[in-house]
Amino acid sequence: MKILVTGGAGFIGSAVIRHLLSATGHRVVNVDKLTYAADLRSLETAEASGRYAFERIDICDAAAVGTVLQQHQPDAIMHLAAESHVDRSIDGPGEFVRTNIIGTYTLLDAALVYWRGLVGARADAFRFHHISTDEVFGALGDTGQFLETTPYDPSSPYSASKASSDHLVRAWHRTYGLPTVVSNCSNNYGPYQFPEKLIPLTILNCLAEKPLPVYGTGSNVRDWLFVEDHAVALATVLTRGGVGDSYNIGGNSERTNLQVVETICALMDRLRPRAGGGSHADLIGFVRDRPGHDFRYAIDAGKIERALGFTPSVDFTTGLERTVAWYLANEAWWRPLVERYYGGERLGLAGAAKK
């Protein structure tokens, strides 16, 4: 099978491509615009497989998308290209609307034309897999979990743009018959994640002896999914998921943000003690909360386990230690990103100031 992966140079996309090339015989076409959060260094071993191609295009460019589809003739599309950082969506929602909504529409339109040109078994087997987030469901209280049938209630420009793209994908299936499948995942973590996200930011701030900012009281809860487990789940959904269906993918690892930061501090105390002594936890400080900050997300992943046999293999304790160890061993990967794109500054307050 030849799979076209959009956003394949990003955090989750690169993990998907590494999995496809190392654990399957599939061929991969990576389509990526190479924005600030994308890095081809995350795919340094891909070329050696002989089953990998890269096309630098913007998914909002209809002509370029159509050309790539005709040139490479994929058997499936895995759509991961997206702007994904909530704080950035608060400061600049326009780019999220453009990429996540207009980009998805453009890709769907081109995919429909391409699929209609396929015949026989190739047309029957074709799939458009749209990868989304649990944030589209909004916030939970102290109890409950998101089901695939949970009504959408997005809170941020980011989650609203992803909710919109989910709706477009389902509409293209119901109206035009495009064979689609949707998956919604919980918070991912692991190697190669851009430093603006909570876990890598905390690790790198510990290394630099910088403050560790925790929003509000740190009581917001997320379910954490190791990115390599997510890659396995996505490949499973693509090849075995039902047409027109959706699947929630979770890590069964709920933690408050404060618990996550404190766990990283304990790991850093053991793996890279502070030069002057003391605990990295002494660097923790509470800062002004994010506008519209959802209290809790929790995934009910029972459907994907029952229907497709997937359960995560990496528990949070193991995955987090592997992640911390990777960042400690790979300064050559993250250092240029910190120096060129993001030095740990607080984002997401521009929108709040206008209220």
SVG drawing of the C-alpha trace seen along z (x, -y; Angstrom):
<svg xmlns="http://www.w3.org/2000/svg" viewBox="-25 -45 52 52">
<polyline fill="none" stroke="black" stroke-width="0.4" points="0.0,0.0 1.2,-3.5 0.1,-6.0 0.1,-9.8 0.7,-11.4 0.1,-15.1 2.0,-16.9 4.5,-14.0 7.4,-16.2 5.5,-17.2 5.5,-15.5 2.8,-12.9 3.2,-12.7 6.9,-11.8 6.1,-9.1 3.5,-7.6 6.0,-7.6 8.7,-6.0 6.3,-3.3 5.0,-2.7 8.6,-2.3 10.0,-0.2 7.0,2.1 5.2,2.5 6.0,2.8 3.9,-0.2 5.3,-3.0 5.0,-6.6 4.6,-10.0 5.2,-12.8 3.4,-16.0 4.4,-18.9 4.6,-22.7 7.5,-22.7 6.2,-25.4 8.0,-26.2 6.9,-23.0 8.0,-20.6 11.5,-19.2 12.7,-16.7 15.5,-15.7 12.8,-13.7 12.8,-11.4 16.6,-11.1 16.3,-7.3 13.3,-7.5 15.2,-7.9 17.3,-4.7 14.1,-2.6 13.7,-3.1 9.9,-3.4 9.7,-7.1 9.2,-10.3 8.8,-13.9 6.8,-16.7 7.0,-20.2 3.6,-21.8 0.8,-23.7 -2.4,-21.7 -4.3,-24.9 -2.7,-24.9 -5.4,-22.9 -3.3,-22.6 -0.3,-21.3 -2.4,-18.8 -4.0,-17.5 -0.6,-17.2 0.8,-15.2 -2.1,-12.8 -1.9,-12.1 1.8,-11.8 2.1,-9.4 -1.2,-7.6 -1.7,-6.8 -4.0,-4.0 -4.8,-6.0 -4.4,-9.4 -3.6,-10.0 -4.4,-13.7 -2.4,-15.0 -1.3,-18.5 -2.7,-21.0 -1.8,-24.0 -2.1,-22.5 -1.0,-24.8 -4.0,-26.2 -2.0,-29.2 -0.9,-30.2 -4.6,-29.9 -5.6,-32.4 -3.0,-34.9 -3.5,-34.3 -6.6,-32.3 -6.5,-33.1 -3.8,-30.6 -5.7,-27.9 -8.8,-28.6 -6.7,-28.6 -4.8,-25.4 -7.2,-23.3 -10.4,-24.3 -9.5,-25.6 -6.7,-23.1 -8.9,-20.2 -11.5,-21.3 -8.9,-21.6 -7.5,-18.2 -11.0,-16.6 -12.0,-18.2 -8.8,-17.0 -9.2,-13.5 -12.7,-13.2 -11.7,-14.0 -8.8,-11.5 -11.0,-8.8 -13.6,-9.1 -10.9,-8.5 -10.0,-5.1 -11.6,-1.9 -12.4,1.5 -10.5,2.8 -8.4,-0.4 -11.5,-2.5 -13.0,-0.1 -9.9,0.0 -9.1,-3.7 -9.4,-5.4 -9.2,-9.0 -8.2,-9.0 -8.6,-12.2 -6.7,-12.5 -8.2,-14.8 -8.2,-15.6 -10.3,-15.0 -10.4,-18.8 -13.3,-19.0 -15.6,-17.6 -15.0,-20.5 -14.5,-20.1 -15.4,-17.4 -16.0,-17.8 -14.5,-15.5 -16.1,-12.5 -17.1,-11.0 -15.3,-10.3 -15.6,-11.3 -17.3,-8.7 -17.3,-8.8 -20.9,-10.0 -20.2,-12.9 -21.5,-16.1 -18.9,-18.6 -18.4,-21.7 -15.0,-23.2 -13.6,-26.0 -10.6,-27.5 -10.0,-28.7 -7.8,-25.6 -10.4,-23.0 -13.1,-24.9 -11.0,-24.7 -10.5,-20.9 -14.2,-20.4 -14.9,-22.2 -12.5,-19.9 -14.1,-16.8 -17.5,-17.9 -16.2,-18.5 -14.8,-15.0 -18.0,-13.4 -20.0,-15.6 -17.8,-14.5 -18.5,-10.9 -22.3,-11.3 -22.8,-13.6 -20.3,-12.3 -19.5,-8.8 -15.8,-9.5 -14.6,-6.5 -13.4,-8.3 -12.5,-7.4 -11.9,-9.8 -9.9,-9.3 -9.8,-11.6 -6.8,-11.3 -5.8,-12.5 -2.7,-14.5 0.4,-13.0 3.9,-13.1 7.3,-11.6 10.5,-12.2 10.7,-14.9 7.9,-17.1 8.3,-20.8 9.4,-22.6 6.3,-24.8 4.2,-21.9 4.1,-21.3 6.3,-18.2 9.3,-19.2 9.0,-22.8 9.3,-21.6 12.2,-19.4 14.1,-22.1 13.3,-24.7 14.7,-22.4 17.9,-22.0 18.2,-25.8 17.3,-26.4 14.4,-28.6 11.0,-28.9 8.5,-26.1 5.2,-27.9 2.0,-26.0 -1.3,-27.6 -3.8,-28.5 -3.5,-26.0 -2.3,-23.2 -5.5,-21.2 -6.4,-20.8 -6.5,-17.1 -5.3,-15.5 -5.1,-11.9 -1.6,-11.2 -0.8,-9.0 2.7,-8.0 3.2,-9.1 4.6,-5.7 1.5,-4.0 -0.6,-6.5 1.2,-5.8 0.4,-2.1 -3.2,-2.9 -3.5,-5.2 -2.1,-2.5 -4.6,-0.1 -7.5,-2.5 -6.4,-3.2 -6.2,0.5 -9.0,2.0 -11.4,-0.8 -14.9,-0.9 -15.7,-3.4 -17.6,-6.3 -16.7,-5.4 -14.8,-7.2 -12.5,-5.9 -11.3,-7.6 -7.6,-6.8 -6.5,-7.4 -3.6,-6.5 -5.5,-5.5 -3.2,-7.9 -5.0,-10.9 -2.8,-13.3 -3.2,-16.9 -0.8,-19.4 0.9,-19.9 1.4,-16.1 3.0,-16.0 5.4,-18.8 6.3,-17.3 7.0,-13.9 9.3,-15.5 11.1,-17.3 11.6,-14.1 13.0,-12.4 15.3,-15.3 16.5,-15.2 17.6,-11.6 18.8,-11.8 20.3,-15.4 20.7,-16.8 20.9,-20.6 24.4,-21.9 23.7,-23.9 21.7,-21.2 18.0,-21.3 15.1,-19.9 13.9,-21.1 10.4,-21.3 11.7,-24.5 11.4,-26.1 7.7,-25.6 5.6,-28.8 1.9,-29.3 1.0,-31.8 -2.2,-33.4 -4.4,-30.7 -5.1,-30.3 -8.3,-31.9 -11.1,-29.2 -8.9,-26.6 -10.8,-23.3 -10.8,-21.6 -10.5,-18.0 -10.3,-15.7 -10.7,-11.9 -11.0,-9.3 -13.2,-6.2 -11.1,-4.1 -13.3,-1.0 -14.5,-1.0 -11.0,-0.8 -10.1,2.0 -13.2,4.0 -13.4,3.5 -9.8,3.3 -7.9,4.9 -5.7,1.8 -4.6,0.9 -1.6,-1.3 1.5,0.6 3.5,-2.2 2.4,-3.3 2.9,-7.0 5.7,-6.4 7.7,-4.4 6.9,-6.8 7.7,-9.9 11.1,-8.6 11.9,-7.5 10.9,-11.0 13.0,-12.8 16.0,-10.6 15.5,-11.3 15.7,-15.1 18.7,-14.8 20.5,-12.8 19.4,-14.8 20.3,-18.4 21.5,-18.6 17.9,-18.2 16.1,-20.6 18.7,-23.3 18.3,-24.9 14.5,-25.0 14.9,-26.8 17.4,-29.3 15.5,-29.8 11.8,-29.6 10.8,-29.4 12.7,-30.3 10.0,-29.3 8.1,-32.6 4.5,-32.7 2.0,-32.5 -1.8,-32.9 -2.2,-36.1 -2.8,-38.5 -6.4,-37.3 -7.0,-37.5 -5.8,-41.1 -8.6,-42.1 -11.4,-40.9"/>
</svg>
